[in-house]
Amino acid sequence: MTTALAPELTAADRCDRCGAQAYIRARLVTGGELLFCAHHGREHLPALMDKAVDVLDETERLQETRISSMDQH
C-alpha cells in the first residue's frame, strides 16, 4: 500500500459519510474509491486496509490550518 497519491485532495472533495471536507482517500482493489474526513477516516480505515490499494492521508493539513489560524490572532 502506498501513502502518497496525486493529485491532492481539495476543498471540493467531501467525506462519503458526512459531507465534511475529505482529508483521506482510499482507492479500493475493486476499482472504487472512498473519501473520508479525518474523523470517519480514523473510524473506517482500519477495516479497509486489506481492501485498499492506495491510501492518501492528508490529515496533517488540519494541524497546519490550525497553526496558521492561531498565528493570525
N, C-alpha and C positions, 0 to 999 in steps of 0.2 A: 504494500500500500504506500502511496506517495502522499506527502503532506503539502505539496506546492503545485498549484494548477494555475493556468492563465485562462481567461482573464480574471481579474479580481472581482469580487462581489461589489455591487454598487448599492446606493440607497433605494434603487428601484427593485432590488431583489428582496422578496418578502418570505418570511417563515411560513412553511406549509401548514403548521399547526395553529398559529395565532395571528399571522399577518404583520408581525413586527419586522423590523429590518433584519435581514438574514446576515449572519456572520460565519455560517458554516454551510458548506455544500458537500454532500456525499453522492458520488457517482456510483451507481449500483452495477453489479455484474450483469444484471438483466438489461442494462442499457438506459435505465431511467436515472433521474437524479432527485434528491431531496434537499430542500433548503430549510435551515433552522436558525432561529435566533439563538443567542448564547444559552439561555435557559433551557429551551427544548433540545438543543444540541447535546448539552450535558445529560439530559434525561434519556434521549433515544440513541445516541451514537454507540454506547457500549453494545447494544443489541444488534446494531447494524454492521459492526466491524467485520464480521465474516461474510457479509453480503456486499461490502463496498469495495470498489476497485481503487478509487481515489477519494481522499478527503481533503478539503481545503478548509482550514480553520483560521479565521481572521479575527478571533475574539480579542487578540491583543490590541486591536484598534480601539476597543472600548476603553482601555486604560489610557491610550494616547489622547482620546477625546476628552476624557475626564481631567487629565492633567492640563490640557490646553484651556479648558473652560475655567479651571481653578487659577491659571495664570492671568486671566482677564479681570479677576476681581481685585 
